[in-house]
């Protein structure tokens, strides 16, 4: 169950999934350049395990050997009625990855699909380290807010320590309906500053970086959105729409769709991947529309454009676009598209979605809906095409109504962006004093995992 190998998207080099300790890259990268590893599971047929919680129902297609964790939460796919009729589409499906007002043990407490990344990453990390007899050091996560929520919630449920680095603009989004003990480092900068600082701290302290898009567990965890929807519909979709910052979720959707097509269980449709960004900060869309696999970014204008958008979670200055197996390759292979949607159209799309679907969605979801409306308007989708619209987050209003205002996680420390190692040493000294870094007890991990 869940046994797998890793294959390089560039050179096809193959690695054992379990004996290579949490591998994130190909050994041949110095020769062929940056590339993503992809998972090849021994089990080619999709088997659904409804006896397991959350995304672990797809255990055979998750990189965690045979273990599951007591973590709940999954996407809700359903066939649209109201929005579909409004757009003139007969087979529009919505994958809602947000908090739902309905009573549901699989509700997403942190309100976004990032919970799937956290579930799969912890399962992969624990199974891998236990198999190899390695120390299990805590994660240090960089996030604009949503990923931090997901990993903080998972670490709280699993009772393991975690350190998070977020930009100052993301602090208000660190909200959960529970108090946690996560160590949060707020950097006076943007998301890319948070990534850099987390990398530097990890290098100095031995804290574990989970790898971002290079971590196959994050992608395969997010890929369960596609699995849920295809299983529910019974066949693959013609089109998949998602708003993106890094694009890792869209890459995950493509990889999952390819895996499903090769299973011969759900048809062989080549699902077109369509991604949206929030203009004026839309480097992926701009590069794609130039027909280029290279993103050109003016750093001074980038910061200005980031501040002008309504969806800060979609602002990644270094997305995995040009890497082998990255978003450029996905868009080309799927005959997909990338577009930038402005604030005005996105706000109007939010109004339309709320009116016809009755669900509370976030800014990223609004950008996604705007992209779908634009594609329909430009006749890029036929009326009878099957379409999966992924709303990657939502439900904050419903959650507040049920629990009262969520608890805003306070900053443990606030620091300037990384400039040199002297300032870094000061930050690490503070971490040591407040929450000393120690390996996680293997006895504790063995007490919470379930072997299947």
Buried (B, 14 or more C-beta within 10 A) or exposed (E): BBBBBBBBBBBEBEBEBBEBEBBBBBEBBEEBEBBBBBBBBEBEEBEEBEEBBBBBBBBBBBBBBBBBBEBBBBBBBEBBEBBBEBBEBEBBBBBBBBBBBEEEEBBBBBBBBBBBBBBBBBBBBBBBBBBEEBEBBBBBBBBBBBBBBBBBBBBBBBEBBBBBBBBBBBBEBBBBBEEBEBBBBBBEBBBBBBBBBBBBBBEBBEBBBBBBBBBBBBBBBBBBBBBBBBBBBEBBBBBBBBBBBBBBBBBBBBBBBBBBBEBEBBEEBBBBBBBBBBBBBBBBBBBBEEEEBEBEBEEEEBBEBBEEBBBBBBBBBBBBBBBBBBBBBBBEBBEBBBBBBBBEBBBBBBEBBBEBBEBBBBBBBBBBBBBBBBBBEEEBBBEEBBBBBBBBBBBBBBBBEEBEEBBEBEBBBEBEBBEEEEBBEEBBEBBEEEBEBEEBEBEEBEEBBEEB
